[in-house]
Amino acid sequence: MPQYIFVYLGGEYPTSPEEGQKHFEQYQQWLISLGDAVVSPAIPFKDTHTVQPGGQASPGTISAMSGMSIIRADSMEQALEAAKSCPFLEINGTLEVSEMIEMSGGSDQDGSQKAN
């Protein structure tokens, strides 16, 4: 079954710990509603740096990416339906949804090497 990556862009920070907890609980309920489709539920980013051509690195992001999730879905349409119900949208965040392409070589998700 194809896998899709949800990239979280932007979004507003909670104005209080209670608001943050409420959003976290909504996010957890959303993940539960997706069931076995969830491959990697939440991968937040921190301490992002950008490397430019020529190798110059600088702190920060040029894309406003704040994290990602990976799900399984039968089609892009099914993945988009899951994304449309994500509570990240309620805090003025945007989701970018892309189908992941499996490449030969490298490692499986469990860390074992794949045969070419």
Biopython code that builds the backbone (N, CA, C, O; Angstrom):
import numpy as np
from Bio.PDB.StructureBuilder import StructureBuilder

atoms = [
    (1, "MET", "N", (0.857, -1.170, 0.000)),
    (1, "MET", "CA", (0.000, 0.000, 0.000)),
    (1, "MET", "C", (0.908, 1.240, 0.000)),
    (1, "MET", "O", (1.893, 1.281, 0.737)),
    (2, "PRO", "N", (0.591, 2.223, -0.801)),
    (2, "PRO", "CA", (1.420, 3.430, -0.856)),
    (2, "PRO", "C", (1.480, 4.155, 0.492)),
    (2, "PRO", "O", (0.544, 4.107, 1.291)),
    (3, "GLN", "N", (2.606, 4.824, 0.713)),
    (3, "GLN", "CA", (2.766, 5.644, 1.908)),
    (3, "GLN", "C", (2.795, 7.111, 1.496)),
    (3, "GLN", "O", (3.299, 7.468, 0.431)),
    (4, "TYR", "N", (2.245, 7.945, 2.360)),
    (4, "TYR", "CA", (2.157, 9.380, 2.111)),
    (4, "TYR", "C", (2.763, 10.129, 3.285)),
    (4, "TYR", "O", (2.576, 9.756, 4.443)),
    (5, "ILE", "N", (3.487, 11.181, 2.971)),
    (5, "ILE", "CA", (4.070, 12.024, 4.008)),
    (5, "ILE", "C", (3.229, 13.287, 4.133)),
    (5, "ILE", "O", (2.877, 13.922, 3.139)),
    (6, "PHE", "N", (2.918, 13.631, 5.364)),
    (6, "PHE", "CA", (2.242, 14.889, 5.670)),
    (6, "PHE", "C", (3.308, 15.804, 6.264)),
    (6, "PHE", "O", (3.841, 15.517, 7.336)),
    (7, "VAL", "N", (3.619, 16.885, 5.588)),
    (7, "VAL", "CA", (4.583, 17.857, 6.097)),
    (7, "VAL", "C", (3.796, 19.012, 6.704)),
    (7, "VAL", "O", (2.947, 19.615, 6.049)),
    (8, "TYR", "N", (4.094, 19.308, 7.968)),
    (8, "TYR", "CA", (3.409, 20.373, 8.695)),
    (8, "TYR", "C", (4.149, 21.690, 8.462)),
    (8, "TYR", "O", (5.351, 21.791, 8.711)),
    (9, "LEU", "N", (3.416, 22.696, 7.978)),
    (9, "LEU", "CA", (3.997, 24.007, 7.671)),
    (9, "LEU", "C", (3.285, 25.085, 8.478)),
    (9, "LEU", "O", (2.056, 25.151, 8.503)),
    (10, "GLY", "N", (4.079, 25.930, 9.137)),
    (10, "GLY", "CA", (3.502, 27.053, 9.878)),
    (10, "GLY", "C", (2.745, 26.611, 11.105)),
    (10, "GLY", "O", (3.187, 25.726, 11.838)),
    (11, "GLY", "N", (1.609, 27.226, 11.325)),
    (11, "GLY", "CA", (0.795, 26.956, 12.503)),
    (11, "GLY", "C", (1.103, 27.947, 13.606)),
    (11, "GLY", "O", (2.203, 28.495, 13.680)),
    (12, "GLU", "N", (0.131, 28.168, 14.451)),
    (12, "GLU", "CA", (0.280, 29.111, 15.562)),
    (12, "GLU", "C", (0.568, 28.346, 16.847)),
    (12, "GLU", "O", (0.008, 27.277, 17.087)),
    (13, "TYR", "N", (1.443, 28.905, 17.662)),
    (13, "TYR", "CA", (1.741, 28.295, 18.952)),
    (13, "TYR", "C", (0.587, 28.547, 19.916)),
    (13, "TYR", "O", (-0.066, 29.587, 19.838)),
    (14, "PRO", "N", (0.328, 27.607, 20.822)),
    (14, "PRO", "CA", (-0.737, 27.809, 21.807)),
    (14, "PRO", "C", (-0.432, 29.025, 22.679)),
    (14, "PRO", "O", (0.728, 29.335, 22.952)),
    (15, "THR", "N", (-1.482, 29.702, 23.106)),
    (15, "THR", "CA", (-1.312, 30.887, 23.950)),
    (15, "THR", "C", (-1.263, 30.542, 25.433)),
    (15, "THR", "O", (-0.960, 31.401, 26.261)),
    (16, "SER", "N", (-1.559, 29.285, 25.772)),
    (16, "SER", "CA", (-1.511, 28.856, 27.172)),
    (16, "SER", "C", (-1.212, 27.361, 27.213)),
    (16, "SER", "O", (-1.422, 26.660, 26.224)),
    (17, "PRO", "N", (-0.724, 26.869, 28.353)),
    (17, "PRO", "CA", (-0.506, 25.430, 28.491)),
    (17, "PRO", "C", (-1.798, 24.629, 28.290)),
    (17, "PRO", "O", (-1.773, 23.531, 27.734)),
    (18, "GLU", "N", (-2.922, 25.184, 28.745)),
    (18, "GLU", "CA", (-4.207, 24.492, 28.592)),
    (18, "GLU", "C", (-4.583, 24.361, 27.112)),
    (18, "GLU", "O", (-5.065, 23.317, 26.671)),
    (19, "GLU", "N", (-4.356, 25.429, 26.362)),
    (19, "GLU", "CA", (-4.639, 25.387, 24.926)),
    (19, "GLU", "C", (-3.728, 24.373, 24.231)),
    (19, "GLU", "O", (-4.167, 23.643, 23.342)),
    (20, "GLY", "N", (-2.465, 24.335, 24.639)),
    (20, "GLY", "CA", (-1.528, 23.363, 24.085)),
    (20, "GLY", "C", (-1.957, 21.937, 24.383)),
    (20, "GLY", "O", (-1.874, 21.070, 23.513)),
    (21, "GLN", "N", (-2.415, 21.685, 25.599)),
    (21, "GLN", "CA", (-2.879, 20.357, 25.982)),
    (21, "GLN", "C", (-4.117, 19.968, 25.186)),
    (21, "GLN", "O", (-4.242, 18.826, 24.744)),
    (22, "LYS", "N", (-5.028, 20.912, 25.006)),
    (22, "LYS", "CA", (-6.253, 20.641, 24.240)),
    (22, "LYS", "C", (-5.907, 20.261, 22.800)),
    (22, "LYS", "O", (-6.457, 19.303, 22.256)),
    (23, "HIS", "N", (-4.996, 21.012, 22.190)),
    (23, "HIS", "CA", (-4.597, 20.706, 20.811)),
    (23, "HIS", "C", (-3.917, 19.340, 20.744)),
    (23, "HIS", "O", (-4.176, 18.559, 19.829)),
    (24, "PHE", "N", (-3.046, 19.053, 21.716)),
    (24, "PHE", "CA", (-2.360, 17.762, 21.745)),
    (24, "PHE", "C", (-3.371, 16.623, 21.834)),
    (24, "PHE", "O", (-3.220, 15.612, 21.148)),
    (25, "GLU", "N", (-4.391, 16.771, 22.663)),
    (25, "GLU", "CA", (-5.423, 15.735, 22.799)),
    (25, "GLU", "C", (-6.216, 15.569, 21.500)),
    (25, "GLU", "O", (-6.557, 14.449, 21.121)),
    (26, "GLN", "N", (-6.510, 16.681, 20.819)),
    (26, "GLN", "CA", (-7.210, 16.592, 19.528)),
    (26, "GLN", "C", (-6.345, 15.857, 18.505)),
    (26, "GLN", "O", (-6.842, 15.041, 17.729)),
    (27, "TYR", "N", (-5.061, 16.151, 18.514)),
    (27, "TYR", "CA", (-4.131, 15.497, 17.590)),
    (27, "TYR", "C", (-4.065, 13.997, 17.878)),
    (27, "TYR", "O", (-4.063, 13.185, 16.952)),
    (28, "GLN", "N", (-4.011, 13.629, 19.164)),
    (28, "GLN", "CA", (-3.984, 12.212, 19.538)),
    (28, "GLN", "C", (-5.258, 11.500, 19.076)),
    (28, "GLN", "O", (-5.187, 10.378, 18.573)),
    (29, "GLN", "N", (-6.416, 12.136, 19.241)),
    (29, "GLN", "CA", (-7.679, 11.544, 18.787)),
    (29, "GLN", "C", (-7.700, 11.376, 17.269)),
    (29, "GLN", "O", (-8.212, 10.381, 16.756)),
    (30, "TRP", "N", (-7.143, 12.347, 16.557)),
    (30, "TRP", "CA", (-7.053, 12.251, 15.093)),
    (30, "TRP", "C", (-6.207, 11.044, 14.701)),
    (30, "TRP", "O", (-6.584, 10.286, 13.808)),
    (31, "LEU", "N", (-5.064, 10.862, 15.364)),
    (31, "LEU", "CA", (-4.203, 9.714, 15.065)),
    (31, "LEU", "C", (-4.928, 8.404, 15.350)),
    (31, "LEU", "O", (-4.831, 7.457, 14.569)),
    (32, "ILE", "N", (-5.650, 8.346, 16.457)),
    (32, "ILE", "CA", (-6.413, 7.141, 16.792)),
    (32, "ILE", "C", (-7.445, 6.859, 15.710)),
    (32, "ILE", "O", (-7.669, 5.704, 15.349)),
    (33, "SER", "N", (-8.078, 7.915, 15.190)),
    (33, "SER", "CA", (-9.101, 7.726, 14.150)),
    (33, "SER", "C", (-8.513, 7.167, 12.855)),
    (33, "SER", "O", (-9.225, 6.540, 12.070)),
    (34, "LEU", "N", (-7.215, 7.391, 12.628)),
    (34, "LEU", "CA", (-6.567, 6.863, 11.421)),
    (34, "LEU", "C", (-6.197, 5.388, 11.569)),
    (34, "LEU", "O", (-5.958, 4.705, 10.573)),
    (35, "GLY", "N", (-6.149, 4.900, 12.793)),
    (35, "GLY", "CA", (-5.906, 3.486, 13.056)),
    (35, "GLY", "C", (-4.589, 2.982, 12.502)),
    (35, "GLY", "O", (-3.551, 3.628, 12.639)),
    (36, "ASP", "N", (-4.648, 1.800, 11.865)),
    (36, "ASP", "CA", (-3.455, 1.134, 11.353)),
    (36, "ASP", "C", (-2.822, 1.847, 10.168)),
    (36, "ASP", "O", (-1.732, 1.468, 9.738)),
    (37, "ALA", "N", (-3.470, 2.857, 9.636)),
    (37, "ALA", "CA", (-2.899, 3.608, 8.510)),
    (37, "ALA", "C", (-1.664, 4.399, 8.936)),
    (37, "ALA", "O", (-0.834, 4.753, 8.099)),
    (38, "VAL", "N", (-1.540, 4.676, 10.230)),
    (38, "VAL", "CA", (-0.426, 5.495, 10.715)),
    (38, "VAL", "C", (0.856, 4.666, 10.743)),
    (38, "VAL", "O", (0.928, 3.635, 11.411)),
    (39, "VAL", "N", (1.862, 5.130, 10.012)),
    (39, "VAL", "CA", (3.174, 4.487, 9.987)),
    (39, "VAL", "C", (4.090, 5.172, 10.997)),
    (39, "VAL", "O", (4.735, 4.507, 11.808)),
    (40, "SER", "N", (4.143, 6.474, 10.947)),
    (40, "SER", "CA", (4.955, 7.281, 11.855)),
    (40, "SER", "C", (4.104, 8.479, 12.273)),
    (40, "SER", "O", (3.934, 9.416, 11.493)),
    (41, "PRO", "N", (3.566, 8.460, 13.498)),
    (41, "PRO", "CA", (2.534, 9.417, 13.870)),
    (41, "PRO", "C", (2.975, 10.871, 13.954)),
    (41, "PRO", "O", (2.248, 11.756, 13.502)),
    (42, "ALA", "N", (4.118, 11.133, 14.507)),
    (42, "ALA", "CA", (4.507, 12.531, 14.690)),
    (42, "ALA", "C", (6.017, 12.628, 14.787)),
    (42, "ALA", "O", (6.645, 12.002, 15.641)),
    (43, "ILE", "N", (6.574, 13.407, 13.918)),
    (43, "ILE", "CA", (8.008, 13.658, 13.953)),
    (43, "ILE", "C", (8.193, 15.178, 13.931)),
    (43, "ILE", "O", (8.351, 15.768, 12.862)),
    (44, "PRO", "N", (8.175, 15.810, 15.105)),
    (44, "PRO", "CA", (8.382, 17.258, 15.123)),
    (44, "PRO", "C", (9.855, 17.576, 14.868)),
    (44, "PRO", "O", (10.738, 16.778, 15.183)),
    (45, "PHE", "N", (10.104, 18.742, 14.299)),
    (45, "PHE", "CA", (11.464, 19.182, 14.015)),
    (45, "PHE", "C", (11.893, 20.210, 15.052)),
    (45, "PHE", "O", (11.070, 20.963, 15.572)),
    (46, "LYS", "N", (13.195, 20.233, 15.350)),
    (46, "LYS", "CA", (13.751, 21.282, 16.201)),
    (46, "LYS", "C", (15.173, 21.565, 15.737)),
    (46, "LYS", "O", (15.800, 20.733, 15.081)),
    (47, "ASP", "N", (15.666, 22.721, 16.076)),
    (47, "ASP", "CA", (17.033, 23.134, 15.756)),
    (47, "ASP", "C", (17.346, 22.932, 14.273)),
    (47, "ASP", "O", (18.358, 22.326, 13.919)),
    (48, "THR", "N", (16.471, 23.444, 13.415)),
    (48, "THR", "CA", (16.630, 23.311, 11.968)),
    (48, "THR", "C", (17.704, 24.260, 11.456)),
    (48, "THR", "O", (17.781, 25.415, 11.876)),
    (49, "HIS", "N", (18.523, 23.766, 10.552)),
    (49, "HIS", "CA", (19.521, 24.570, 9.854)),
    (49, "HIS", "C", (19.333, 24.363, 8.359)),
    (49, "HIS", "O", (18.835, 23.323, 7.927)),
    (50, "THR", "N", (19.725, 25.341, 7.583)),
    (50, "THR", "CA", (19.628, 25.277, 6.130)),
    (50, "THR", "C", (21.037, 25.285, 5.551)),
    (50, "THR", "O", (21.855, 26.132, 5.910)),
    (51, "VAL", "N", (21.321, 24.340, 4.652)),
    (51, "VAL", "CA", (22.614, 24.284, 3.970)),
    (51, "VAL", "C", (22.402, 24.727, 2.534)),
    (51, "VAL", "O", (21.601, 24.141, 1.806)),
    (52, "GLN", "N", (23.121, 25.758, 2.131)),
    (52, "GLN", "CA", (23.007, 26.341, 0.795)),
    (52, "GLN", "C", (24.042, 25.718, -0.145)),
    (52, "GLN", "O", (24.999, 25.095, 0.314)),
    (53, "PRO", "N", (23.854, 25.883, -1.462)),
    (53, "PRO", "CA", (24.902, 25.462, -2.394)),
    (53, "PRO", "C", (26.229, 26.112, -1.983)),
    (53, "PRO", "O", (26.269, 27.286, -1.614)),
    (54, "GLY", "N", (27.287, 25.350, -2.052)),
    (54, "GLY", "CA", (28.580, 25.852, -1.599)),
    (54, "GLY", "C", (28.875, 25.463, -0.164)),
    (54, "GLY", "O", (29.990, 25.658, 0.319)),
    (55, "GLY", "N", (27.865, 24.906, 0.534)),
    (55, "GLY", "CA", (28.085, 24.377, 1.872)),
    (55, "GLY", "C", (27.852, 25.327, 3.025)),
    (55, "GLY", "O", (28.048, 24.931, 4.173)),
    (56, "GLN", "N", (27.442, 26.564, 2.778)),
    (56, "GLN", "CA", (27.200, 27.495, 3.878)),
    (56, "GLN", "C", (25.939, 27.078, 4.632)),
    (56, "GLN", "O", (24.872, 26.927, 4.038)),
    (57, "ALA", "N", (26.074, 26.894, 5.950)),
    (57, "ALA", "CA", (24.945, 26.502, 6.795)),
    (57, "ALA", "C", (24.534, 27.673, 7.672)),
    (57, "ALA", "O", (25.376, 28.422, 8.167)),
    (58, "SER", "N", (23.227, 27.821, 7.856)),
    (58, "SER", "CA", (22.718, 28.879, 8.726)),
    (58, "SER", "C", (21.523, 28.349, 9.507)),
    (58, "SER", "O", (20.778, 27.506, 9.008)),
    (59, "PRO", "N", (21.335, 28.844, 10.739)),
    (59, "PRO", "CA", (20.196, 28.387, 11.528)),
    (59, "PRO", "C", (18.878, 28.839, 10.912)),
    (59, "PRO", "O", (18.793, 29.898, 10.291)),
    (60, "GLY", "N", (17.862, 28.018, 11.096)),
    (60, "GLY", "CA", (16.527, 28.372, 10.625)),
    (60, "GLY", "C", (16.125, 27.606, 9.381)),
    (60, "GLY", "O", (16.913, 26.866, 8.792)),
    (61, "THR", "N", (14.876, 27.807, 9.000)),
    (61, "THR", "CA", (14.303, 27.122, 7.852)),
    (61, "THR", "C", (13.816, 28.153, 6.843)),
    (61, "THR", "O", (13.440, 29.265, 7.213)),
    (62, "ILE", "N", (13.826, 27.786, 5.587)),
    (62, "ILE", "CA", (13.264, 28.668, 4.565)),
    (62, "ILE", "C", (11.877, 28.196, 4.150)),
    (62, "ILE", "O", (11.221, 28.832, 3.325)),
    (63, "SER", "N", (11.427, 27.068, 4.728)),
    (63, "SER", "CA", (10.154, 26.492, 4.302)),
    (63, "SER", "C", (9.064, 26.495, 5.370)),
    (63, "SER", "O", (7.923, 26.146, 5.068)),
    (64, "ALA", "N", (9.372, 26.870, 6.586)),
    (64, "ALA", "CA", (8.419, 26.868, 7.706)),
    (64, "ALA", "C", (7.974, 25.463, 8.095)),
    (64, "ALA", "O", (6.940, 25.304, 8.744)),
    (65, "MET", "N", (8.746, 24.425, 7.704)),
    (65, "MET", "CA", (8.403, 23.060, 8.104)),
    (65, "MET", "C", (8.587, 22.914, 9.606)),
    (65, "MET", "O", (9.605, 23.325, 10.162)),
    (66, "SER", "N", (7.580, 22.319, 10.262)),
    (66, "SER", "CA", (7.676, 22.122, 11.703)),
    (66, "SER", "C", (7.600, 20.653, 12.105)),
    (66, "SER", "O", (7.803, 20.323, 13.273)),
    (67, "GLY", "N", (7.311, 19.768, 11.152)),
    (67, "GLY", "CA", (7.248, 18.350, 11.455)),
    (67, "GLY", "C", (6.632, 17.570, 10.321)),
    (67, "GLY", "O", (6.337, 18.115, 9.258)),
    (68, "MET", "N", (6.437, 16.265, 10.565)),
    (68, "MET", "CA", (5.858, 15.406, 9.535)),
    (68, "MET", "C", (5.235, 14.174, 10.168)),
    (68, "MET", "O", (5.537, 13.825, 11.310)),
    (69, "SER", "N", (4.368, 13.524, 9.417)),
    (69, "SER", "CA", (3.785, 12.227, 9.759)),
    (69, "SER", "C", (3.775, 11.395, 8.490)),
    (69, "SER", "O", (3.797, 11.937, 7.385)),
    (70, "ILE", "N", (3.742, 10.087, 8.645)),
    (70, "ILE", "CA", (3.658, 9.188, 7.495)),
    (70, "ILE", "C", (2.479, 8.250, 7.715)),
    (70, "ILE", "O", (2.332, 7.658, 8.784)),
    (71, "ILE", "N", (1.636, 8.124, 6.684)),
    (71, "ILE", "CA", (0.495, 7.205, 6.745)),
    (71, "ILE", "C", (0.481, 6.319, 5.507)),
    (71, "ILE", "O", (1.142, 6.606, 4.509)),
    (72, "ARG", "N", (-0.282, 5.240, 5.594)),
    (72, "ARG", "CA", (-0.579, 4.392, 4.435)),
    (72, "ARG", "C", (-1.982, 4.745, 3.956)),
    (72, "ARG", "O", (-2.886, 4.980, 4.757)),
    (73, "ALA", "N", (-2.146, 4.778, 2.643)),
    (73, "ALA", "CA", (-3.470, 5.032, 2.069)),
    (73, "ALA", "C", (-3.520, 4.373, 0.700)),
    (73, "ALA", "O", (-2.490, 4.187, 0.052)),
    (74, "ASP", "N", (-4.721, 4.022, 0.266)),
    (74, "ASP", "CA", (-4.895, 3.390, -1.040)),
    (74, "ASP", "C", (-4.674, 4.354, -2.193)),
    (74, "ASP", "O", (-4.337, 3.935, -3.301)),
    (75, "SER", "N", (-4.864, 5.656, -1.937)),
    (75, "SER", "CA", (-4.774, 6.641, -3.020)),
    (75, "SER", "C", (-4.471, 8.018, -2.439)),
    (75, "SER", "O", (-4.588, 8.242, -1.234)),
    (76, "MET", "N", (-4.083, 8.929, -3.318)),
    (76, "MET", "CA", (-3.874, 10.314, -2.895)),
    (76, "MET", "C", (-5.171, 10.890, -2.343)),
    (76, "MET", "O", (-5.151, 11.639, -1.366)),
    (77, "GLU", "N", (-6.288, 10.549, -2.956)),
    (77, "GLU", "CA", (-7.575, 11.063, -2.490)),
    (77, "GLU", "C", (-7.841, 10.643, -1.049)),
    (77, "GLU", "O", (-8.311, 11.447, -0.244)),
    (78, "GLN", "N", (-7.542, 9.390, -0.721)),
    (78, "GLN", "CA", (-7.739, 8.903, 0.644)),
    (78, "GLN", "C", (-6.784, 9.616, 1.612)),
    (78, "GLN", "O", (-7.174, 9.961, 2.727)),
    (79, "ALA", "N", (-5.544, 9.833, 1.188)),
    (79, "ALA", "CA", (-4.578, 10.551, 2.025)),
    (79, "ALA", "C", (-5.037, 11.988, 2.258)),
    (79, "ALA", "O", (-4.912, 12.508, 3.367)),
    (80, "LEU", "N", (-5.567, 12.629, 1.218)),
    (80, "LEU", "CA", (-6.051, 14.005, 1.356)),
    (80, "LEU", "C", (-7.236, 14.091, 2.308)),
    (80, "LEU", "O", (-7.352, 15.053, 3.067)),
    (81, "GLU", "N", (-8.117, 13.097, 2.276)),
    (81, "GLU", "CA", (-9.247, 13.088, 3.211)),
    (81, "GLU", "C", (-8.747, 13.015, 4.649)),
    (81, "GLU", "O", (-9.277, 13.693, 5.529)),
    (82, "ALA", "N", (-7.725, 12.190, 4.888)),
    (82, "ALA", "CA", (-7.147, 12.112, 6.235)),
    (82, "ALA", "C", (-6.529, 13.451, 6.624)),
    (82, "ALA", "O", (-6.692, 13.903, 7.758)),
    (83, "ALA", "N", (-5.828, 14.080, 5.699)),
    (83, "ALA", "CA", (-5.186, 15.365, 5.982)),
    (83, "ALA", "C", (-6.212, 16.450, 6.288)),
    (83, "ALA", "O", (-5.983, 17.294, 7.154)),
    (84, "LYS", "N", (-7.327, 16.432, 5.592)),
    (84, "LYS", "CA", (-8.351, 17.469, 5.779)),
    (84, "LYS", "C", (-8.963, 17.446, 7.174)),
    (84, "LYS", "O", (-9.534, 18.444, 7.614)),
    (85, "SER", "N", (-8.851, 16.327, 7.870)),
    (85, "SER", "CA", (-9.416, 16.236, 9.217)),
    (85, "SER", "C", (-8.366, 16.460, 10.309)),
    (85, "SER", "O", (-8.673, 16.314, 11.492)),
    (86, "CYS", "N", (-7.139, 16.810, 9.932)),
    (86, "CYS", "CA", (-6.059, 17.002, 10.905)),
    (86, "CYS", "C", (-6.264, 18.287, 11.708)),
    (86, "CYS", "O", (-6.510, 19.340, 11.118)),
    (87, "PRO", "N", (-6.169, 18.227, 13.036)),
    (87, "PRO", "CA", (-6.363, 19.415, 13.861)),
    (87, "PRO", "C", (-5.278, 20.478, 13.684)),
    (87, "PRO", "O", (-5.444, 21.603, 14.156)),
    (88, "PHE", "N", (-4.183, 20.150, 13.022)),
    (88, "PHE", "CA", (-3.150, 21.160, 12.747)),
    (88, "PHE", "C", (-3.727, 22.300, 11.910)),
    (88, "PHE", "O", (-3.281, 23.442, 12.017)),
    (89, "LEU", "N", (-4.708, 21.989, 11.087)),
    (89, "LEU", "CA", (-5.348, 23.017, 10.259)),
    (89, "LEU", "C", (-6.093, 24.036, 11.115)),
    (89, "LEU", "O", (-6.250, 25.190, 10.717)),
    (90, "GLU", "N", (-6.554, 23.606, 12.299)),
    (90, "GLU", "CA", (-7.306, 24.491, 13.192)),
    (90, "GLU", "C", (-6.434, 25.551, 13.852)),
    (90, "GLU", "O", (-6.950, 26.530, 14.391)),
    (91, "ILE", "N", (-5.109, 25.363, 13.816)),
    (91, "ILE", "CA", (-4.207, 26.374, 14.380)),
    (91, "ILE", "C", (-3.510, 27.139, 13.245)),
    (91, "ILE", "O", (-2.390, 27.629, 13.392)),
    (92, "ASN", "N", (-4.210, 27.221, 12.119)),
    (92, "ASN", "CA", (-3.739, 27.947, 10.938)),
    (92, "ASN", "C", (-2.471, 27.366, 10.336)),
    (92, "ASN", "O", (-1.688, 28.076, 9.705)),
    (93, "GLY", "N", (-2.276, 26.062, 10.537)),
    (93, "GLY", "CA", (-1.176, 25.375, 9.885)),
    (93, "GLY", "C", (-1.619, 24.857, 8.527)),
    (93, "GLY", "O", (-2.811, 24.786, 8.231)),
    (94, "THR", "N", (-0.656, 24.503, 7.721)),
    (94, "THR", "CA", (-0.897, 23.949, 6.394)),
    (94, "THR", "C", (-0.238, 22.581, 6.325)),
    (94, "THR", "O", (0.837, 22.371, 6.887)),
    (95, "LEU", "N", (-0.883, 21.658, 5.636)),
    (95, "LEU", "CA", (-0.293, 20.343, 5.407)),
    (95, "LEU", "C", (0.042, 20.196, 3.931)),
    (95, "LEU", "O", (-0.769, 20.512, 3.060)),
    (96, "GLU", "N", (1.239, 19.717, 3.667)),
    (96, "GLU", "CA", (1.632, 19.362, 2.309)),
    (96, "GLU", "C", (1.656, 17.840, 2.262)),
    (96, "GLU", "O", (2.327, 17.208, 3.078)),
    (97, "VAL", "N", (0.935, 17.243, 1.320)),
    (97, "VAL", "CA", (0.801, 15.789, 1.230)),
    (97, "VAL", "C", (1.498, 15.311, -0.035)),
    (97, "VAL", "O", (1.231, 15.811, -1.128)),
    (98, "SER", "N", (2.398, 14.337, 0.120)),
    (98, "SER", "CA", (3.118, 13.776, -1.026)),
    (98, "SER", "C", (3.164, 12.263, -0.911)),
    (98, "SER", "O", (3.347, 11.720, 0.178)),
    (99, "GLU", "N", (2.998, 11.583, -2.046)),
    (99, "GLU", "CA", (3.201, 10.137, -2.056)),
    (99, "GLU", "C", (4.696, 9.872, -2.016)),
    (99, "GLU", "O", (5.472, 10.521, -2.717)),
    (100, "MET", "N", (5.089, 8.920, -1.195)),
    (100, "MET", "CA", (6.497, 8.556, -1.082)),
    (100, "MET", "C", (6.810, 7.484, -2.121)),
    (100, "MET", "O", (6.020, 6.563, -2.332)),
    (101, "ILE", "N", (7.947, 7.606, -2.755)),
    (101, "ILE", "CA", (8.385, 6.645, -3.762)),
    (101, "ILE", "C", (9.412, 5.730, -3.121)),
    (101, "ILE", "O", (10.399, 6.199, -2.555)),
    (102, "GLU", "N", (9.183, 4.423, -3.208)),
    (102, "GLU", "CA", (10.130, 3.467, -2.654)),
    (102, "GLU", "C", (11.302, 3.317, -3.612)),
    (102, "GLU", "O", (11.119, 3.036, -4.797)),
    (103, "MET", "N", (12.494, 3.505, -3.093)),
    (103, "MET", "CA", (13.710, 3.382, -3.889)),
    (103, "MET", "C", (14.385, 2.059, -3.543)),
    (103, "MET", "O", (14.281, 1.586, -2.411)),
    (104, "SER", "N", (15.063, 1.472, -4.492)),
    (104, "SER", "CA", (15.799, 0.245, -4.198)),
    (104, "SER", "C", (17.066, 0.598, -3.434)),
    (104, "SER", "O", (17.589, 1.706, -3.546)),
    (105, "GLY", "N", (17.552, -0.370, -2.653)),
    (105, "GLY", "CA", (18.734, -0.125, -1.839)),
    (105, "GLY", "C", (18.354, 0.545, -0.540)),
    (105, "GLY", "O", (17.171, 0.711, -0.242)),
    (106, "GLY", "N", (19.348, 0.931, 0.230)),
    (106, "GLY", "CA", (19.075, 1.611, 1.487)),
    (106, "GLY", "C", (18.617, 0.648, 2.560)),
    (106, "GLY", "O", (18.917, -0.545, 2.506)),
    (107, "SER", "N", (17.896, 1.161, 3.527)),
    (107, "SER", "CA", (17.443, 0.371, 4.670)),
    (107, "SER", "C", (15.933, 0.332, 4.731)),
    (107, "SER", "O", (15.258, 1.284, 4.338)),
    (108, "ASP", "N", (15.399, -0.788, 5.232)),
    (108, "ASP", "CA", (13.978, -0.859, 5.552)),
    (108, "ASP", "C", (13.737, -0.020, 6.795)),
    (108, "ASP", "O", (14.683, 0.425, 7.445)),
    (109, "GLN", "N", (12.461, 0.196, 7.125)),
    (109, "GLN", "CA", (12.134, 1.009, 8.292)),
    (109, "GLN", "C", (12.660, 0.406, 9.586)),
    (109, "GLN", "O", (12.884, 1.133, 10.554)),
    (110, "ASP", "N", (12.860, -0.908, 9.623)),
    (110, "ASP", "CA", (13.375, -1.516, 10.846)),
    (110, "ASP", "C", (14.896, -1.434, 10.927)),
    (110, "ASP", "O", (15.495, -1.940, 11.876)),
    (111, "GLY", "N", (15.532, -0.791, 9.924)),
    (111, "GLY", "CA", (16.971, -0.603, 9.942)),
    (111, "GLY", "C", (17.746, -1.670, 9.199)),
    (111, "GLY", "O", (18.951, -1.520, 8.996)),
    (112, "SER", "N", (17.082, -2.760, 8.780)),
    (112, "SER", "CA", (17.789, -3.804, 8.048)),
    (112, "SER", "C", (18.055, -3.344, 6.621)),
    (112, "SER", "O", (17.291, -2.560, 6.057)),
    (113, "GLN", "N", (19.125, -3.831, 6.056)),
    (113, "GLN", "CA", (19.495, -3.448, 4.696)),
    (113, "GLN", "C", (18.599, -4.149, 3.691)),
    (113, "GLN", "O", (18.286, -5.331, 3.834)),
    (114, "LYS", "N", (18.190, -3.402, 2.669)),
    (114, "LYS", "CA", (17.390, -3.973, 1.591)),
    (114, "LYS", "C", (18.331, -4.490, 0.510)),
    (114, "LYS", "O", (19.382, -3.903, 0.251)),
    (115, "ALA", "N", (17.946, -5.578, -0.106)),
    (115, "ALA", "CA", (18.719, -6.108, -1.229)),
    (115, "ALA", "C", (18.298, -5.399, -2.500)),
    (115, "ALA", "O", (17.120, -5.090, -2.680)),
    (116, "ASN", "N", (19.244, -5.142, -3.375)),
    (116, "ASN", "CA", (18.925, -4.518, -4.668)),
    (116, "ASN", "C", (18.422, -5.538, -5.642)),
    (116, "ASN", "O", (18.103, -5.199, -6.782)),
]
sb = StructureBuilder()
sb.init_structure("model")
sb.init_model(0)
sb.init_chain("A")
sb.init_seg("    ")
for serial, (resi, resn, name, xyz) in enumerate(atoms, 1):
    if name == "N":
        sb.init_residue(resn, " ", resi, " ")
    sb.init_atom(name, np.array(xyz, "f"), 0.0, 1.0, " ", f" {name:<3s}", serial, name[0])
structure = sb.get_structure()
